[in-house]
Amino acid sequence: MTVVNNGADNGCLGVSAAQSFEKHNREQKGNAFCDLHYLENYGDDEYDEEDDSDWEPINHLVIKKWFCGNCTMPNFDDVCHCDFCGEHKESVIFDHELSEYTFGDGNWNSINAESLQRFHGSSYKSCVAMGFDERMLLHCEVEMKSHPHPERPDRLKAIAANLAAAGIFPGKCILIPAREINPEELHKVNSDHIEAVQQSSSLLSSYFTPDTYANQHSALAARIAAGLCADLAILILSGKTNNGFALVRPPGHHAGIRQAMGFCLHNNAAVAALAAQTAGAKKVLIVDWDVHHGNGTQEIFDGNKSVLYVSLHRHENGRFYPGTGAATEVGVMDGKGFSVNIPWSRGGVGDNDYIFAFQHIVLPIASEFAPDITIISAGFDAARGDPLGCCDVTPAGYAQMTHMLCSLSQGKLLVILEGGYNLRSISSSATAVVKVLLGENPGYDMSNVKPSEAGLETVLQVLKIQLKFWPILGTNFEALRAEWKLVVLNRMKYRKRRRFLVGPIWWRWGAKRLIYEVLYGQQRRRLRLRLRLRRHSKRIVLARNGQSEHPTSPQKEIFGRNSKPYVD
């Protein structure tokens, strides 16, 4: 854990400490997944004091930028709309009156007291149990950097404001009382780094990894988040409510046994799963649709056959953060077959691919597993417009996936917020999910669910691997394998048509000769080589049969003047 400042220093950071931290920051630049997009597209434009010298001009060229309040992406000062998400420079994200009086001025206490009074009443099965506490907003990055951190308190504010605008929060939700998770519960999950997280409470600012920050309130926020998730799971299993939504941060699915990482401190989904088992659940299903693989959750339950972990995420052969979650990672020892990874091979994956995977992999395996409770690690960073996920899932897609999971475990469903960094996308997606929890039908047109070729290939690959553990997948595997053969056949036909497409030959000598070379030059060279090889093969066959391609030409013209034809 990197210490930035100690509270005993009255908020002052020594010069040597500041220089050493900046040096460490430069060395670590790019190691965190939130930095990858910035460095790739914008470069490192920070001013390096160590490169300064007396002969350089005093005034350096300063490029003015502004950061989008919706997605945090940088933009040049001369544009009014964000180049990434299209948000206006001066737009107001929290446009509902709830955001004006709920957070930070003490009026939250009256709303909280009213909801708690309803919670202790006898009837609230028609409501969604909501886990939220204002103290989780205190977890924020203290150190000012070149760009805002995407995991920020505004994420919870945006979701709460959107739920209020839809008339859901707090009217149709029951806020459960918040409590801090106790150390005994945490030791069952994150045993090796609990003490490190707790020590951050005595520091003004600290870092577990270059992208995972903490301040003096972060340990408390993480304990409250984990406590809310545990209590929601217990409440759902008790039958007092059918489902719940944990509006919590910091997120948790990257936090494993040994380390806090990827913005995550304690693994909230794992805490909820173990709390559910303590309350009587024999089997727990965790579905993780965050765009990043939940390496922490998989690590915790890798050898546990009572918890089925299913993750849909970008993988790109390990090039996408955190690099884990290949289809071949199926669990270890008794837990083999109880880790199901669906790794997308590219970005831009949308509703159809996700729902297609749900139809052919997630639901068949989950139905066979027959869980007592279903937990969703609901990261909304695969949503359209997210700066880190760069995928294309819509609120309607998230609503349909939630609706499909409601058919499991007698409707006992707990949704836990994970990632998601576009405020518009995360708030609309979360609202769509809560509406489904309230019983609303998403109305998704399932007749048009057709996967992309890359999506079909990924699903087929996962089916082939998981078939040995879940024989129920056999029918789907055979059907999709036949469909994939048609895809391959169409590819071959397309390539065959393209093989002889060499363009107008007169372009080679006119003004369009460069265009001709770019578009058709390589294809024409391949065609000439293919024809030459075909001619040569024909000559060899004729030579082996003692014949000649031309009656007047001797066989030695094929093999060379001093060569003889090959004879078996």
Phi and psi in degrees as a GROMACS rama.xvg file:
@    title "Ramachandran Plot"
@    xaxis  label "Phi"
@    yaxis  label "Psi"
@TYPE xy
-87.9793  124.163  THR-2
-93.1387  124.838  VAL-3
-94.5084  -42.0398  VAL-4
-154.604  148.912  ASN-5
-110.969  139.109  ASN-6
-62.5985  -23.7261  GLY-7
-73.653  -10.0994  ALA-8
-91.1559  13.5428  ASP-9
56.391  33.794  ASN-10
78.0939  6.35506  GLY-11
-102.377  132.757  CYS-12
-106.984  124.618  LEU-13
-61.6709  156.37  GLY-14
-63.213  -45.7181  VAL-15
-64.6579  -39.1321  SER-16
-65.0371  -41.015  ALA-17
-64.238  -42.274  ALA-18
-65.9583  -40.3462  GLN-19
-66.452  -36.5347  SER-20
-67.0434  -41.9055  PHE-21
-62.7351  -39.4289  GLU-22
-63.0362  -43.064  LYS-23
-62.8875  -38.3975  HIS-24
-63.0873  -41.2391  ASN-25
-67.6835  -37.1134  ARG-26
-66.5862  -33.1447  GLU-27
-88.9289  -4.43395  GLN-28
-57.3958  128.611  LYS-29
94.9578  -12.6508  GLY-30
-75.4184  -24.4112  ASN-31
-91.4053  144.02  ALA-32
-71.0986  -19.2597  PHE-33
-75.4669  -17.1021  CYS-34
-88.8889  -17.7303  ASP-35
-60.9583  -44.9193  LEU-36
-67.4453  -39.3602  HIS-37
-65.4455  -45.2644  TYR-38
-68.5737  -35.9716  LEU-39
-68.9836  -36.4733  GLU-40
-102.768  -25.4481  ASN-41
-121.886  -13.4496  TYR-42
74.2967  178.879  GLY-43
-101.672  99.5681  ASP-44
-101.469  17.211  ASP-45
-72.1927  147.685  GLU-46
-81.5129  125.714  TYR-47
-97.1686  112.953  ASP-48
-67.547  -28.8216  GLU-49
-68.6087  -21.5144  GLU-50
-88.2162  0.9961  ASP-51
-73.3215  149.49  ASP-52
-150.112  163.3  SER-53
-67.9628  -27.9443  ASP-54
-82.0093  -10.2574  TRP-55
-73.7571  152.333  GLU-56
-59.5468  152.343  PRO-57
-72.359  -41.2804  ILE-58
-93.628  113.835  ASN-59
-89.1255  153.97  HIS-60
-69.1769  121.274  LEU-61
-111.54  121.033  VAL-62
-95.3699  114.76  ILE-63
-75.2427  133.281  LYS-64
-134.453  156.775  LYS-65
-129.442  151.11  TRP-66
-106.882  132.093  PHE-67
-63.7114  130.421  CYS-68
-72.0953  -13.7883  GLY-69
-91.4596  -47.0449  ASN-70
-120.29  -1.66395  CYS-71
69.7266  7.35593  THR-72
-76.9862  144.466  MET-73
-77.6903  147.495  PRO-74
-140.093  151.246  ASN-75
-70.4111  151.419  PHE-76
-66.6811  -19.8091  ASP-77
-87.8009  3.33593  ASP-78
-110.468  147.867  VAL-79
-99.4893  -19.0391  CYS-80
-119.635  144.533  HIS-81
-62.4528  131.417  CYS-82
-67.4325  -21.8181  ASP-83
-92.2759  -50.312  PHE-84
-111.991  -8.78241  CYS-85
82.7601  4.64331  GLY-86
-69.909  140.959  GLU-87
-71.0712  150.214  HIS-88
-57.6805  -37.6414  LYS-89
-112.035  20.939  GLU-90
-71.5761  154.307  SER-91
-105.732  117.88  VAL-92
-75.4256  -44.4116  ILE-93
-92.1323  88.1771  PHE-94
-100.676  13.0491  ASP-95
-108.679  148.961  HIS-96
-63.5273  -21.1611  GLU-97
-58.4131  -39.6951  LEU-98
-68.2132  -18.0033  SER-99
-81.0307  -30.8001  GLU-100
-122.241  -5.12718  TYR-101
-81.3063  -43.1466  THR-102
-104.028  122.39  PHE-103
91.5611  -6.99839  GLY-104
-118.646  12.8474  ASP-105
92.8414  -17.6564  GLY-106
-71.8208  -14.1037  ASN-107
-59.7985  -31.1325  TRP-108
-61.4105  -38.6634  ASN-109
-68.4019  -40.6437  SER-110
-64.3511  -43.3091  ILE-111
-63.3341  -42.0808  ASN-112
-64.4231  -39.6555  ALA-113
-64.268  -42.4735  GLU-114
-67.9893  -38.6837  SER-115
-65.3698  -34.3481  LEU-116
-64.9733  -40.4506  GLN-117
-66.7637  -34.8325  ARG-118
-62.0073  -39.3149  PHE-119
-80.3076  0.378892  HIS-120
-74.2254  -179.282  GLY-121
-90.5973  -26.6427  SER-122
-127.637  114.258  SER-123
-152.191  28.1684  TYR-124
-68.5501  -22.265  LYS-125
-81.8743  -4.94012  SER-126
-103.614  162.753  CYS-127
-93.7512  127.35  VAL-128
-73.5386  122.293  ALA-129
-112.278  130.47  MET-130
-104.05  113.436  GLY-131
-156.261  145.304  PHE-132
-149.706  137.117  ASP-133
-63.8813  -23.8539  GLU-134
-68.1779  -18.3842  ARG-135
-69.6058  -16.4009  MET-136
-74.3394  -14.2184  LEU-137
-75.1282  -16.8453  LEU-138
-75.4773  109.07  HIS-139
-154.623  164.041  CYS-140
-82.223  123.721  GLU-141
-82.9667  -44.3804  VAL-142
-68.3406  124.101  GLU-143
-79.6212  123.66  MET-144
-116.505  -175.254  LYS-145
-68.6513  -20.5945  SER-146
-146.707  151.528  HIS-147
-63.7969  149.138  PRO-148
-75.334  133.684  HIS-149
-67.4683  -28.4205  PRO-150
-89.5477  95.6392  GLU-151
-133.735  162.424  ARG-152
-60.1325  -26.1959  PRO-153
-59.0968  -20.361  ASP-154
-61.6992  -47.1373  ARG-155
-69.7072  -38.0338  LEU-156
-61.6923  -42.1564  LYS-157
-64.3093  -42.8976  ALA-158
-65.6949  -44.9564  ILE-159
-61.9407  -40.9099  ALA-160
-66.8631  -37.9554  ALA-161
-70.5882  -38.6177  ASN-162
-63.6804  -37.744  LEU-163
-66.6539  -40.8118  ALA-164
-64.0433  -29.107  ALA-165
-85.0595  1.25278  ALA-166
75.7149  21.6687  GLY-167
-100.744  -42.2628  ILE-168
-113.78  126.198  PHE-169
-93.1357  6.38138  PRO-170
-58.0874  -49.225  GLY-171
-99.9249  11.2068  LYS-172
-118.917  147.837  CYS-173
-109.524  115.005  ILE-174
-78.8069  124.94  LEU-175
-87.0638  153.056  ILE-176
-65.5792  136.665  PRO-177
-83.8126  145.436  ALA-178
-145.861  156.285  ARG-179
-84.4708  136.192  GLU-180
-65.0947  143.455  ILE-181
-89.7258  157.593  ASN-182
-58.6322  -33.5216  PRO-183
-62.7777  -40.3253  GLU-184
-67.419  -38.959  GLU-185
-68.1853  -35.1435  LEU-186
-65.4424  -19.9252  HIS-187
-72.9675  -16.8492  LYS-188
-117.405  -69.1823  VAL-189
-105.845  70.1692  ASN-190
-72.3084  -29.5172  SER-191
-91.4876  -18.7016  ASP-192
-123.104  15.7882  HIS-193
-63.1473  -42.141  ILE-194
-66.0289  -38.4579  GLU-195
-63.6993  -40.6002  ALA-196
-64.6526  -41.4783  VAL-197
-65.4477  -36.2489  GLN-198
-65.4366  -23.2485  GLN-199
-65.4008  -17.6164  SER-200
-70.5393  -16.5568  SER-201
-95.8066  5.54261  SER-202
-119.107  142.797  LEU-203
-66.7554  -39.1369  LEU-204
-154.148  139.842  SER-205
-155.406  164.945  SER-206
-135.793  130.615  TYR-207
-84.8986  -40.0873  PHE-208
-135.524  169.432  THR-209
-56.0101  -22.3004  PRO-210
-112.105  0.0479928  ASP-211
-112.885  100.391  THR-212
-96.4582  169.325  TYR-213
-154.403  148.321  ALA-214
-124.509  -168.671  ASN-215
-69.6441  -12.7032  GLN-216
-104.787  -4.94836  HIS-217
-67.4992  -40.2043  SER-218
-61.7997  -41.4958  ALA-219
-63.7841  -45.2476  LEU-220
-60.6794  -41.0122  ALA-221
-66.6915  -38.1965  ALA-222
-67.5634  -39.0112  ARG-223
-66.0248  -43.3512  ILE-224
-59.5497  -46.7131  ALA-225
-66.0184  -39.1798  ALA-226
-64.0787  -40.5459  GLY-227
-63.1084  -41.3505  LEU-228
-66.0006  -40.9049  CYS-229
-63.7445  -44.8012  ALA-230
-67.9498  -35.0988  ASP-231
-64.2315  -41.9703  LEU-232
-62.1022  -42.9883  ALA-233
-65.2956  -41.1589  ILE-234
-63.7571  -40.8622  LEU-235
-66.3315  -42.3888  ILE-236
-66.9951  -27.7712  LEU-237
-70.9855  -15.8744  SER-238
89.412  0.819135  GLY-239
-70.47  -26.1269  LYS-240
-145.72  153.773  THR-241
-82.1953  -32.8008  ASN-242
-152.946  171.767  ASN-243
-154.065  160.246  GLY-244
-130.204  121.05  PHE-245
-96.027  100.828  ALA-246
-87.7519  80.7217  LEU-247
-129.273  159.141  VAL-248
-159.012  154.865  ARG-249
-68.4765  156.316  PRO-250
-67.6647  178.901  PRO-251
-140.973  -15.3086  GLY-252
-73.4868  -10.0055  HIS-253
-88.6714  -17.084  HIS-254
-74.9414  118.008  ALA-255
-105.563  -153.259  GLY-256
-72.0595  -36.2816  ILE-257
-103.71  -23.6456  ARG-258
-147.871  144.361  GLN-259
-89.7881  132.381  ALA-260
-160.648  168.383  MET-261
57.3268  41.4067  GLY-262
74.1178  -1.90272  PHE-263
-105.559  139.657  CYS-264
-109.761  -58.3036  LEU-265
-118.861  145.342  HIS-266
-83.0381  98.5232  ASN-267
-65.9635  -39.8278  ASN-268
-66.53  -39.911  ALA-269
-66.656  -40.2276  ALA-270
-60.9405  -43.2301  VAL-271
-64.7684  -39.5955  ALA-272
-64.3716  -44.6657  ALA-273
-69.6414  -33.7366  LEU-274
-64.8547  -38.4927  ALA-275
-64.4164  -39.8183  ALA-276
-67.9805  -35.9988  GLN-277
-63.3694  -33.2771  THR-278
-82.7224  -0.596543  ALA-279
122.688  -5.82667  GLY-280
-73.9535  128.63  ALA-281
-86.3513  -35.3758  LYS-282
-132.698  134.968  LYS-283
-125.249  132.999  VAL-284
-104.818  129.128  LEU-285
-116.928  117.327  ILE-286
-107.834  120.513  VAL-287
-112.923  105.646  ASP-288
-104.638  13.8662  TRP-289
-58.9945  146.227  ASP-290
-67.5251  -19.9981  VAL-291
-100.894  143.19  HIS-292
-65.0902  136.246  HIS-293
-82.1615  73.0537  GLY-294
-61.268  -32.9198  ASN-295
-66.7068  -46.1857  GLY-296
-62.8416  -42.3978  THR-297
-64.2003  -40.5089  GLN-298
-61.9181  -40.8124  GLU-299
-66.306  -39.4352  ILE-300
-109.959  20.0916  PHE-301
-60.479  -33.5701  ASP-302
-110.524  20.0925  GLY-303
-110.717  112.956  ASN-304
-84.7526  -2.26463  LYS-305
-88.5709  -7.61057  SER-306
-123.65  118.465  VAL-307
-95.7096  121.27  LEU-308
-109.947  121.53  TYR-309
-122.206  125.844  VAL-310
-128.303  132.747  SER-311
-114.733  120.357  LEU-312
-158.009  160.194  HIS-313
-73.4824  137.264  ARG-314
-131.153  -50.0506  HIS-315
52.2295  50.1111  GLU-316
57.0524  37.0353  ASN-317
86.6846  3.4668  GLY-318
-85.7185  -13.9683  ARG-319
-100.081  139.853  PHE-320
-56.8998  138.994  TYR-321
-91.1777  8.78268  PRO-322
92.9783  -11.6922  GLY-323
-94.3121  175.757  THR-324
95.7176  29.0537  GLY-325
-68.1154  158.661  ALA-326
-63.5426  -23.9581  ALA-327
-79.1381  -8.78795  THR-328
-82.1199  98.5136  GLU-329
-114.811  4.19279  VAL-330
108.279  172.732  GLY-331
-130.822  154.655  VAL-332
50.0211  -123.998  MET-333
-68.4507  -17.1398  ASP-334
-90.9458  9.98638  GLY-335
-63.8849  128.516  LYS-336
93.9277  -7.38103  GLY-337
-104.552  10.7205  PHE-338
-119.922  116.982  SER-339
-119.204  109.632  VAL-340
-107.28  129.675  ASN-341
-115.188  91.963  ILE-342
-94.7229  111.638  PRO-343
-69.7115  141.483  TRP-344
-90.5006  0.784309  SER-345
-157.702  171.985  ARG-346
-86.557  -179.871  GLY-347
77.3625  11.9553  GLY-348
-68.9932  135.012  VAL-349
-118.229  -163.683  GLY-350
-56.3791  -46.3795  ASP-351
-61.3283  -42.5846  ASN-352
-65.556  -42.8065  ASP-353
-64.3919  -47.3101  TYR-354
-67.8982  -36.2159  ILE-355
-61.7206  -42.5509  PHE-356
-65.0733  -37.6828  ALA-357
-61.2174  -44.2156  PHE-358
-64.326  -41.6907  GLN-359
-100.625  -16.7473  HIS-360
-124.98  -58.2495  ILE-361
-63.0467  -55.1016  VAL-362
-67.0387  -43.4334  LEU-363
-59.6852  -44.3199  PRO-364
-67.7412  -43.7383  ILE-365
-63.9935  -39.2321  ALA-366
-65.3887  -39.1938  SER-367
-67.3953  -35.924  GLU-368
-69.7802  -34.4612  PHE-369
56.5211  68.9646  ALA-370
-74.8076  158.166  PRO-371
-87.0929  -23.0215  ASP-372
-152.417  145.931  ILE-373
-114.192  129.455  THR-374
-115.27  129.145  ILE-375
-105.659  120.084  ILE-376
-82.1211  92.3387  SER-377
-93.3377  81.3351  ALA-378
-85.8582  132.311  GLY-379
-104.992  29.9389  PHE-380
-88.8825  1.27259  ASP-381
-90.1827  3.20659  ALA-382
-72.7285  155.733  ALA-383
-60.344  127.63  ARG-384
93.5891  1.40095  GLY-385
-75.7657  134.154  ASP-386
-73.3702  -21.5653  PRO-387
-99.4186  -36.4083  LEU-388
-80.8205  -39.3969  GLY-389
53.2324  43.0732  CYS-390
-115.454  -166.721  CYS-391
-140.374  33.9987  ASP-392
-80.2785  135.314  VAL-393
-99.7025  165.275  THR-394
-56.1201  -35.8462  PRO-395
-63.9698  -35.9752  ALA-396
-66.1264  -43.267  GLY-397
-63.4875  -39.9147  TYR-398
-63.116  -41.5216  ALA-399
-67.2044  -40.3524  GLN-400
-63.1028  -40.1711  MET-401
-62.982  -43.0605  THR-402
-60.5942  -39.4586  HIS-403
-68.0206  -35.5676  MET-404
-75.7377  -19.2238  LEU-405
-65.8901  -16.5293  CYS-406
-77.7803  -8.51208  SER-407
-97.5246  160.768  LEU-408
46.7949  37.8356  SER-409
55.6938  32.6524  GLN-410
81.2911  2.50297  GLY-411
-76.0416  105.913  LYS-412
-137.542  127.669  LEU-413
-119.125  122.89  LEU-414
-105.046  123.886  VAL-415
-117.309  125.7  ILE-416
-68.3601  133.073  LEU-417
-116.522  -105.323  GLU-418
-92.999  -168.199  GLY-419
121.854  115.379  GLY-420
-129.332  3.03325  TYR-421
-98.813  115.019  ASN-422
-62.6444  -39.0752  LEU-423
-63.7378  -45.5194  ARG-424
-67.7513  -44.3613  SER-425
-68.5816  -36.5202  ILE-426
-72.0246  -42.2974  SER-427
-69.8323  -36.1616  SER-428
-68.5694  -44.2672  SER-429
-63.1278  -38.8827  ALA-430
-64.4941  -40.4551  THR-431
-62.4544  -38.0807  ALA-432
-67.9543  -43.9702  VAL-433
-64.4596  -35.6239  VAL-434
-60.9887  -38.3458  LYS-435
-66.5484  -39.4367  VAL-436
-61.9716  -28.8679  LEU-437
-81.26  -2.06459  LEU-438
105.417  3.97644  GLY-439
-77.9589  136.752  GLU-440
-81.3131  127.415  ASN-441
-67.5044  -22.4456  PRO-442
67.1288  31.7269  GLY-443
-77.9389  136.442  TYR-444
-80.1024  99.3069  ASP-445
-78.0691  -11.4554  MET-446
-72.5004  -19.0191  SER-447
-103.603  18.9487  ASN-448
-80.7972  100.275  VAL-449
-128.734  123.453  LYS-450
-76.9548  161.073  PRO-451
-73.5863  165.916  SER-452
-61.7401  -41.12  GLU-453
-64.9014  -38.5228  ALA-454
-66.4704  -42.0846  GLY-455
-62.9202  -40.6274  LEU-456
-63.7705  -41.537  GLU-457
-64.1275  -45.7971  THR-458
-61.8957  -41.48  VAL-459
-65.1837  -38.9435  LEU-460
-63.1403  -44.2285  GLN-461
-66.1763  -41.1411  VAL-462
-60.0487  -41.913  LEU-463
-62.3948  -38.4197  LYS-464
-75.5206  -42.3011  ILE-465
-82.2223  -9.59654  GLN-466
-61.4372  -33.4543  LEU-467
-69.5795  -22.6561  LYS-468
-98.976  -27.0669  PHE-469
-130.229  86.1245  TRP-470
-59.2472  -19.6584  PRO-471
-62.2533  -17.8081  ILE-472
-79.2804  -4.42293  LEU-473
-57.5863  -44.7052  GLY-474
-62.7145  -45.5433  THR-475
-63.5064  -38.276  ASN-476
-64.0566  -45.0968  PHE-477
-65.4486  -40.6551  GLU-478
-65.4308  -42.861  ALA-479
-74.2697  -29.164  LEU-480
-66.377  -38.7711  ARG-481
-65.2134  -38.7767  ALA-482
-65.9495  -37.5184  GLU-483
-67.4704  -34.0727  TRP-484
-62.1285  -36.8762  LYS-485
-66.1618  -38.402  LEU-486
-62.706  -44.6214  VAL-487
-64.0003  -40.3413  VAL-488
-62.7016  -41.9035  LEU-489
-65.0095  -36.5647  ASN-490
-61.3554  -43.4964  ARG-491
-64.8729  -39.0371  MET-492
-65.0546  -40.4456  LYS-493
-64.0647  -43.4393  TYR-494
-65.4351  -34.6341  ARG-495
-66.4448  -37.5811  LYS-496
-67.4924  -39.1338  ARG-497
-71.7302  -21.6177  ARG-498
-60.0986  -37.6194  ARG-499
-101.669  10.2822  PHE-500
-88.6934  98.8776  LEU-501
-116.407  3.3026  VAL-502
78.1812  168.383  GLY-503
-61.6969  125.481  PRO-504
-66.719  -27.1657  ILE-505
-71.9181  -12.9248  TRP-506
-63.6783  -23.6814  TRP-507
-64.975  -24.0907  ARG-508
-114.515  0.774543  TRP-509
-104.195  -159.955  GLY-510
-69.6509  -16.0931  ALA-511
-98.664  21.6038  LYS-512
-65.7315  -32.9112  ARG-513
-68.4082  -42.1952  LEU-514
-61.7534  -40.5154  ILE-515
-62.0899  -42.9084  TYR-516
-66.7263  -39.2376  GLU-517
-67.4811  -43.8863  VAL-518
-82.0409  -39.2295  LEU-519
-124.773  -7.93319  TYR-520
-59.0144  -47.8892  GLY-521
-66.2861  -39.8226  GLN-522
-64.8176  -38.9357  GLN-523
-66.7076  -39.597  ARG-524
-64.8201  -39.9911  ARG-525
-63.7297  -39.9474  ARG-526
-63.305  -44.3079  LEU-527
-63.083  -42.3189  ARG-528
-64.2606  -40.577  LEU-529
-64.3106  -42.7958  ARG-530
-65.5723  -38.1933  LEU-531
-65.387  -42.941  ARG-532
-65.1303  -38.779  LEU-533
-63.5955  -42.4931  ARG-534
-63.593  -41.9302  ARG-535
-65.1334  -40.5858  HIS-536
-63.0132  -39.6494  SER-537
-63.4052  -40.2721  LYS-538
-64.9517  -39.6071  ARG-539
-63.7091  -42.5343  ILE-540
-62.3034  -44.9564  VAL-541
-63.723  -39.1229  LEU-542
-65.2069  -39.2349  ALA-543
-66.2361  -27.5319  ARG-544
-88.911  4.75829  ASN-545
75.8418  21.5935  GLY-546
-114.31  176.549  GLN-547
-129.391  148.811  SER-548
-62.4461  -38.2899  GLU-549
-121.381  128.72  HIS-550
-57.1769  -28.0181  PRO-551
-89.1112  -11.3081  THR-552
-96.1974  129.675  SER-553
-70.9599  158.542  PRO-554
-65.9522  -25.567  GLN-555
-67.9363  -12.9878  LYS-556
-69.7212  -22.944  GLU-557
-82.381  -43.9105  ILE-558
-98.3072  -10.8958  PHE-559
113.407  160.343  GLY-560
-63.5671  -38.5638  ARG-561
-102.352  12.1581  ASN-562
-99.067  158.878  SER-563
-117.563  150.723  LYS-564
-65.7727  149.898  PRO-565
-71.3696  133.317  TYR-566
-126.455  129.013  VAL-567
